[in-house]
Amino acid sequence: MADTRAKRQCSDEQIAKKREKEKERAKSRIYIRKAFEKWRELRRQKGFQSDIQVALFLLDRWVNPVWFF
């Protein structure tokens, strides 16, 4: 049986609020394009479950580098 519930209409205010949230969110996005495959490979090799873990791992290595001689 088909769902007969009507879709809820968004007000102009709700749409504007949603756009503003998306604009703020877009400020924190990064684009890695060519490095994406390396990113995914590092994530897989280290067994990370999220991109946040990869980012923190890389930042930690940048701030506190481990030097091998």
FENDADA-V551262 format. One record per backbone hydrogen bond with DSSP energy under -0.5 kcal/mol. CO is the residue of the C=O (numbers start at 1). NH is the residue of the N-H. E is the energy in kcal/mol with one decimal. If there is no record, write none. Layout:
co=CO nh=NH e=E
co=CO nh=NH e=E
//
This chain:
co=2 nh=4 e=-0.6
co=11 nh=15 e=-2.3
co=12 nh=16 e=-2.5
co=13 nh=17 e=-2.3
co=14 nh=18 e=-2.3
co=15 nh=19 e=-2.4
co=16 nh=20 e=-2.3
co=17 nh=21 e=-2.2
co=18 nh=22 e=-2.2
co=19 nh=23 e=-2.3
co=20 nh=24 e=-2.1
co=21 nh=25 e=-2.4
co=22 nh=26 e=-2.2
co=23 nh=27 e=-0.9
co=24 nh=27 e=-0.7
co=25 nh=28 e=-1.4
co=26 nh=29 e=-1.0
co=30 nh=32 e=-0.5
co=32 nh=35 e=-3.3
co=33 nh=36 e=-1.6
co=35 nh=39 e=-2.6
co=36 nh=40 e=-2.5
co=37 nh=41 e=-2.2
co=38 nh=42 e=-2.7
co=39 nh=43 e=-2.4
co=40 nh=44 e=-2.3
co=41 nh=45 e=-3.0
co=42 nh=46 e=-2.5
co=43 nh=47 e=-0.8
co=43 nh=48 e=-1.8
co=44 nh=47 e=-0.5
co=50 nh=54 e=-1.2
co=51 nh=55 e=-2.6
co=52 nh=56 e=-2.6
co=53 nh=57 e=-2.3
co=54 nh=58 e=-2.5
co=55 nh=59 e=-2.5
co=56 nh=60 e=-2.6
co=57 nh=61 e=-1.9
co=58 nh=62 e=-1.7
co=59 nh=63 e=-2.6
co=60 nh=64 e=-2.6
co=65 nh=67 e=-0.6
//
